[in-house]
């Protein structure tokens, strides 16, 4: 076996975990993934027990080591990136989880949001944290646990983001990276790069519940525990690097490290973001310290909650015929047939619009009570029209975020990089180019956040220089250029899309005014 050094990057996603073993030039030697589901016990609830993630991480790491055939001493570091964990995992004094993690997708904390809006000085909140108020943010979900799960709250020692909790299990050390801390929202001082004691006090969250050790995403948290080393095929003491929030890590993997560069990560959700040195929460976007050069740079992003989730929902609810046909043809992916049919439908889906607010919506509308809608249906329209409308609707949500983000960006490059599962779709890449007006590039390696985590592992252990890390480990591939005729259609469609939400908002809220039968009732704040 050669004498090169190798690292492992792991990405814990909403629906699967993936691990990569790569050399120090980013060449992939082995990869493995394990899928799982989100628990949705009530409408707008989304939670996961952390043991699901931990078992997936152990399996994926052990598999890539086994596949590689490398000696343990050749593998120099491991780094974990993860989904935004919302509330984080409440753990007791023995570091045992007390409750499922209320993940980014969860929207249950509506009463807490109203309490914050009525009680706190919102301008002060925006100024300190660089973020707004919405049930997306973890601090609102913490308050839900305080109100609805008082027995959990009484026993909670700390809240840990997903990657921080997994790192603790791997190395026995507790630390939170700055991207994960900032993404919690209202408890982190964005300028000071520390927990905000003022906001914690105003919110009634004990400062002791926030882990004291805050670290850069490329910092070594600790060494792999001996009890796990043999199981994973690694050396005891192998450095465990902090990692960070997956959207920022995927952006880092794409070589985005300077002002103007911007990336859309479209998986279960959609995150469009760019690098900046300041933020204005009033623009309606989310901000956190970036995973590289985080002392100076912010990752500022906007996002739709249900991007790929809208596609999956439509497939599962309406496309069983395509699923069966794909199986009969020996295709593993029914989306190929769905896309072939949708490609025959003209831009604009013959007058059908889709609002992708299937779990409420994040930026820039910030409305947990927003809901999805098809508008413009007639007897003429087919399943193919609706599927194209779904792709177009999610892309309109992307443009809505780009327009909001442009208000605070120093500049935006004349190309858009797209990463995530959506990049598999040629049709969707063309729609994105036509709607946004940007030439679209994707990544040849197709591994984004896990590769970014591996790059952080190499950076944190000195195997690559900061300058080399800024270039990333990816190859950009041109995928689509804007079509003028389609662009004209989409400009009109986007204008109507922007009018739909304000017009339908009273109806959306009215439909959710009464709790569903069996739904949990609010406790007093």
C-alpha positions, 0 to 999 in steps of 0.5 A: 500500500502507498505511503499517502495520508488519508482522511474521512469525512462524514455528513449526517443528513436528514434522510441518510448519512454518507462517509467518504475516505479520501486522499489529501488531494480529495480523490475518493477511495471509498464511500458508503451511505445508510438511509433512515427516516424522519419521525413526524408524529404530528403535522409540522413536527419533525424529530429524530433520535440521535442514536439513529445518526450514531449507528449510521456514522459507525456503519459508514465509517467502518465500511469505508475503512474496510473497503479501502484496505488501508492500514489504520495508521494511514488514516489521519483524521475524521470530521463530521458535518450534520444537518441543522439540528434545531433544538439540539439534543437535550442530554442529562448529567450522564450525557444521555439523550432525554428527547428526540432532536427537534430538527430544522424541519420542525415547526411546532414552536409557533406559540413560542415565536409569538411570545418572543415577538410580544416580549423581547426587543426584536431590534436588539435581538436582530442586532446581537444575533444577526438572525430573526424569530421563527420556529425554524430556529433552535432557540424557539424549539428549546423554549417549546421543550421548556413549556411542553416537556418540563420534566425533560427541561429539569433534567437537561444539562446541555443542548448539543447540535448533532455533530457535537453529540456524535463527536462526544460519543467518538472522543469523549469531549464536548465542543460546539463549532461556531457555525452550529452555535450561530445557526441556533439563532437568538442565543449567539452573539454574532459579532462577539462569536460567543453565547449571548448572556444577555439574550439567554437571560431574556429568553430564560435559558440557563447559560449552563445549558450552552456548552462552554467550549466553542471551536472553529470547524477545523479544530481538533475536538479530541482523539478517538476513544480506544473502545471504538478504534478497533470497531472502526478500524482506526487508531485510538487517538485519531483526531476528531475534527469539529465539523459544522452545519452541512449547508456551510460545509457543502459550500466550503467543498465547492471552493466558495470562500470569498465574497460574491460566490454563491451556491444553492444546495438542493436536497430535502431542503434548499439553502442558497448562500454566499460569504459576507462579513456582515449581515442584516437580519431584516433582509430575512436571511439566516446567518452563521460563522462560516466553517472556514475563516469563521472569525471574519466570514459569515455564511449567509443563506436563505432557504425553502424547507421543502425542496427535494421534499416537495419532489418526494412528496409528489412522487409518493402521493401521485406517481405510483404509476411511474414508480411501477413503470420504472421498476418494470423497465429495470430503472432504479429511479422513477424520477427519470420517467417523471422528468422525461414526461415533464420535459415535454411540458413547456416552460410555465407548465401551461399555467400551473403554479406551485407553492412549495410550503409543505412544512410552512416556510423559511426565508424570506416569508418566515411563516410556519402556517404557510401551506402548499398549493397548486393554482391554475389547474384545469381538466387539461393538466396532467401529472407531468404538468404538476411535476414540472410545476413542482420543479418550477415552484421550488426554483421560484422559491430559490429566486425569491431568496436570491432576490432577498439576499442580493440586498445584503451581498457585496456582489454576486458572481455571474454563475450559480453553483448547484449542489445536492440531489437536484443536480442529478436532474438535467431538466431542473438545472435548465429550469434553474438557469432560466428562472434565475438568469445565471449559468448553472454549474454543478460538481463532478464529484457529487459528494458535497458536504461529506467531501467538505467535512473531509477537507476540514479534517485535512485542514485541521490536522495540517495535511493541507494548507489554508490556501489549498483548502480555499480552492476546494477539492471539486471540479465544476461542470457547466450544466445549463445556460439561460434560455431567453424565451423561457426566461421571459415566460418565467419572469411573468410566472415569478411575478405571479408567484410572488403575488400568490402567498400574500393573496392566499395567506389569510386562507392558509392561516384560516385552515390551520386555525383549529388544531387537528383532532388529537393534536397536543394543546398549548400549555401556558407560557 
